[in-house]
Structures are given as structure tokens and as C-alpha cells.
Amino acid sequence: MNIPALLRPSELFSHVSDEQLARLTQCASVRSLPEEAVLLKESEVSRDVYLLLEGGVRIQRKTPYGLFALAHLEAGALFGEASFVDHRPRSGEVITSAPSELLVFDAEALDTALHDDLRLHLALSWLFWKSLSTKLRQTNENLTWFFQTSGKPPVETTSHFQPGGDLYIDIATKRKLFTEMKLSSLEINFLSSLSREKVFSANQIIFREGESAHEMYVVLEGRVMISKFIPGAGEEALAFVDRGGYFGEMALIDNAPRSADAKAHEDGTVILAIPRDVLEGILDIHKVSSLRLLNVLCNLVASRLREIDDKIVTWFILAGGSGISWPAAQKRPGKTPG
């Protein structure tokens, strides 16, 4: 079977060169499974990555009220990359929902290939970052499916960047933050020089769901809450971002509106805003991309996906197995099991 020919049409692999595809081919094998076959078990320690060529898979969790489906994936979906990135156990069980054919990327072979080829490592890290960020956006947008009621507050489109007073953060303070992330000197200088500091009071909005995006952010001081209005439940905190944590990057990847709200969780929260062109300059896959920064972002997104999966299952259990409009039999846009 011509594996490069299977990968080339996929948008995920559009930035991967023919030579890199050939190297990835050496790490992959095709596997066929019948319907209702168990591919991965929840809490299993493994790191292989999968591309679904034909058929479908269901990602589910066991609960006191039976199985709960986190996602249904169809042909073309990549999954399993979160565990490859963060080395954590699988967050769900994966079952084929139809006779399926998969391309399996062996984790050990991938590790060797990425260690030997920096450009391939960059290309695959970029791929994983895009894939995980897309799934996190889908998850944020699909949260409304978990409740029977509908409706959401109107989106505010005005700017909310209103610092509580004049603020000056010297370059040395910025450099210390980026040095903690183990970035290179070039990356540290680049981000320190071109990021802009902003300060917020407790509960002050940084951005709202639905707004257009021109920057991503990193927390310098304080804490930021990422949240979403859930019909029938009100505001739900999706994540808390502390010093050194990035947020707001997804909208710069896919040029779509913000998928959640962000606001300061405490007084004196200071964030550094990194403009789109700066981020594109340091992460441009066609130039000299930052492997360290890509790895930081991949791990961040993988962690948030796992956190939201846990929240969803908790809601299902607290509702006594009811009140959530995403039963195992329904199809919704899918995402990774970790």
C-alpha cells in the first residue's frame, strides 16, 4: 500500500515534504479491524498515533450510569496524539463503530525519527499543535450540546483591553519569564522585545467568545480564567492559567473567532500580549520554527483537552446519567481520546 499517497491529500500533512512523508512511512503500518473491536483501553499506557482511513471509531468512558461517548470519529481523523505528546495514559476507550482501516504510527519509531531529523520533528510538532488546537476549539463549541436548554448571552464585540493604569514591565522581567520556559536566547529576545504588557483587575474581561483575534497571551503575574457560558448551567470555568501559561492561541491558528471567554481572576493580573505577526514569525514552519515553543503549546492544549473531558464526564454523573444531549448513540464532531 502506498502510504505517502494516503497522507498527501490530508490537510494535516499539507506542510510535510515528500522526503518527510517517506520517513513517516517507515514508522507506519496499516491495520484493519472489524466493527466493535477494542483499539485502546481507558488508562492504557501507550503512545501510538492513529489516522483513521476508513470506517469510524467511538471514544467512550465507563461511568456508574453506563458508557458515555466522548466522541465519534470518521475517516480522516487523527487521534492518540495527546498521549504521544504528554506521555500520559489514554483518557478513554476507543472502539470501532464500523469495519475500519487505520494507519498506525509506532511511537518508538516516531521517537527515533524525530530525534534524528529536526525538521521532521518541527513538522510533526506543528501538525500535532494544529490538530490538538482544532479539537479543543471543537470541544469548546460543542459544550452546548451537553444540555437540553438553549441560549447564550449576546457577544460583545468592543475592545476590553482597558488597563487599570500606566504599566511598565522592563525587558529583564520579561526575559526571566521566557527563560523559565527554557526557550533559546533568540526566542527569548524576540518575545521579550515584541510582546506588550497589559494589567487587569479581578473579573475584568480580556476577551469574549465570538470576538476576532489578533494576539495570544502569556501570564506574567496573577491568574486568568478561561470560561464559557453553558446553557442551563451558567458560566463554567474551563481552565485557570497561571504564570508562564499561554492562552488565546487557537484563534490565531484557524483565524476563527474566540471560542471561550478569558478574564482576570485576581487583581493586578499582568499578561504579555504577543501579536499575530510575531507568533507567525517564530513558528513559521517554512522558516526557523521554535521547537521548544511548539512543545510547550502542544502540552498545554493536550492538558486542557483532558481537563474538559473530565468535566463532561463529571456533569454526566452528577446529572444521574441524564440531562445531557450527547448520548453514545449520537454523532457529534469528534476529538482525541488522549
N, C-alpha and C positions, 0 to 999 in steps of 0.2 A: 504494500500500500504506500502511496506517495504522500507521506506526512506533510512535507512543506506545502504541497498543493491544498491540503486540508486547512492549513493555518493561514495561508496568504489571503484568502477572502475575508478573514475576520478583521474587523476594525481594531480590535485589541492589539493585533500583531502588525498593524499598518506601518509602524515606525521601525520594525525589526528588519534588518538587512537580510538578503538571501543567505549570506555566509552565516549569520547568527541563527537563522531558521534551520540551516543544515546542522548546526551544533546542537540546537534544541531537539532536533530529530533523534540524535543519538541518546537523548535522555528519555525518550518517549516510547510507549508501546500502545497498541490498540487492544481494548478489552471489550468483549460482548457479554451482556448479562440478560437473563430473562426478566419478565415482569415480577415485581415483588421480591427481588433479590436484595439482600443487605450488602451495601457497598462499604459503609462506615458505621461504626457504633459510637454512640454518645460517650464521651470521656476517653475514647481511644487515643492512645499516644502514637500519632503518625503524622507525616508531613507531606505526603504526596499531593500533587495538584492535579485537578481533573478538568478536561474540556469535554463537554457533552456534545457528541457529534450527531447522534440520532436518539430519538426516544424522549424520556423525561425522568426526573428524579424528584422525590419528595423529601424534605428535610423536616424532621419532627423531634419532639421531646416527649418523654414519658412524664405524666402528671398523675395525681391522685384521681383525676377525672378522666383518665384515658390518654390517648395520644393527642398531641396538639401540633398541627402542621405550622411550622415557621415559614416555609416557602415551597413553591413548586417551580422547578426549573425546566426549561425546554432547550432544544438543540441550539448550540451557540454559546451557552452559559459556561463561564469559568467558575469553579468553586474549589474550596480547600486551601486557597492561598493564604488565608489568615493564619492558619496553623503553621504554614511554611514560614511566614514572616515572624510570628511571635513565639514559636516553639511551644505553644500551649495545646492541651488536649482538645479534641473535637468537641464542639459545643452542641452538636445534635447528631441524630442518627440519619443516615442517608439511605433511602430505599428507592429502587427503580419503580416508576409508576407505569412503565410500558417496556417492552423489549428495547434495550438500549445499547448503543455503542459509544464508548468513551475513549478519549486519548489520555493516557495516564503518564504524568511526568514524575519519574522516580526522584524522590527528594535527595538521596545521596548522590545520584548522578548530577542533579542540578547544582548541589553544593560544590562539587568538584569543578563543574563547568564554569560557574560564576567566580570561583576562586582563581581560575586560570585565565579568565577573559574579563577585564574590567568593563569594556564596552558592552559586552553581553549582560554583565551584572547591572549596569546602568539601564539598559533597555528593559530588562525583566523587572527591575525595581519600579521603573516608570509605569510599566504595564500593571503591576500589582497595585500601585498607588491609584491609578485611574480606575481600575476595577473595584477596589475597596471603597473608594470615594463615591462612585456611582451607586453602589449597593447601599451605602449609608444614606445618601440622598433619597433613594427609593424607600428605604425603611422609614425615614422621617415623614415622607409624603404619604406613605401607606398607613401610618398610625391611625388615621381617621376611620379606617376600615374595621378597627377593633371595637368600635362602639356603635350601638344601634341608632343613637340620636345623631343629628347632623347640625351643621352650622359652625361658624367660626367668627371671630371678631374682624372688623374691617382692617385691611392692611394700610398702614401709614407709609407714605412714600416720601415724606420730607426727611431732611437730614437730621440725625440725632446726635451728631458729633458736636457737643457743646461742653468743652472742658470747664471745670469749676473755677478756673483762674489761670493766670500765666504759669507755664510749666517749662522747666528746662532740665533735661537729663543729659549729663555730659557723656562724651564718647566712651570714656573709661567704664562707666556704669553699664552701658550697652554692651561693650566688648566682654565684660565679665559674664553677662547673661549668655551670650552666644558661645563663649569659651566653655561654659558648663555643659554645652551640648556636644562638645568635642568636634566642633567644626574646624575646618582648616583656617589658616591665617587669612587667606584670600577671601574666604566666605565670611569670616568674622568682620573684616574691614568693610566688605561690600554691604552687609546687612546693617552694621553699626552706622555707617555713613549715610545710608539712604532710607533708613526707617525713621518714622516721625512719632514722637511720643504724644499720648493723649491721656488725660486723667478724668475719672468718673466718680460720682458719688454713689452711695448704695442705691440699688434698684434703677439707676439711670440706664436707659436703653443705649446700646452700642449699635445694633441693627435689628430690624424686624423681618420676620418671614415675608417673602414676596418682594423685598427691595432688590434693586440691582446691586452688583458688587464690583468694586474697583480695588479692593485691598484685602489682604489677610492680616492676621494679628498674632502677636505672641505676648503673653502676660509677663510683665516686669515686676509688678508688685500687686498684692491683693488677690482677688479671685473673681472669675467670670462664670456665670451660669448660662448654659445653653438650654433652652426650653422650647416647648411647643404647646399651643392651646389644643387640648384634646376634647372634642365634643362629648359632653356627658361627664367629663371629669375635671375640666378646668385646666389651669396651667400645670404642666408636668415637666419637672427637671429631667433633661436627658443626660447631662454631663456637667461636671464642675471642672473648670480649667484653672490650675494653679501656676505659680511661677515657672516659666520655661515652656508652658503648654501653648500649642498653636491652635487657632480656630479660624473659621471663616474662609478656609482654602477651597472648599468644594465648588463654590460658585465661580471661582477663577479657573477651574478645570473644565467645566462644561458650559460656562457662560450662561447659566440659568439663574433665576432669582434665588435669593436666600431661602433655605428650606426650614429654618427654625429661627427663633429669636435669640439674641445674646444681650445680656445686661450685667452690669457690675453687681457683685454680690455683697460688697462691703465698701465703706467709704475709702477714698484715696486709692482706688484701683487704678493702676497705671498700665497701659498697654502700648506696645510699639506697633505701628501700622506699616505694613510692607506693601507698597504699591504693586499693581499687577505687572508692570513692565520690569520691576526689579526681580520679582519672583520668576517671571519668564526668562529673564537673563541668567539667573543662577541655576535654573532647572531645565533650560532648553536642551532637549535630548539631542539636537543636531549640533550643539556646541559642547562646552565643557560643563557637564551637569554635575551637581553635588550629590554624590552617592550617600554621604553621611546624612544630609538633609532629607533625601528621599526615604532613607531607612527610618528616620525619626517620624516622618509623616505617615509612612505605612504602618508602623507600630501604633501610632496614635489612632488612626482610623480603625484598625483591627480591634483595638481595645473598646472603642465606642460601639462598634457593631455588637460585640459580645455583651456589653452593658445593656443595650436596648433589647436584645433577645431575652436577657434575664428579666427585664421589666415586663415585657409582653407576657412571658410565662407566669410571672407573679400576678399580673392582672387577671389572667385566665383562672388561676387557682383561687384568688380572692373572690372572684365572681361565682365561685362554685361550679365552674365549667360552663357558665352561660354568660350572656350579655356581651359577648364579643362576636362580631360578624365575620370571622375568618376561620370557620371550621376546617378540618382536614380535607373535606371533600371539595372545597372551593379552590379556584386558582386565582392567585394574585401575583403581581410581578415578583420575581424571586431574588434571593441574595445568598450569600455564602453561609455555610454552617460553621465556618472557622476552620 
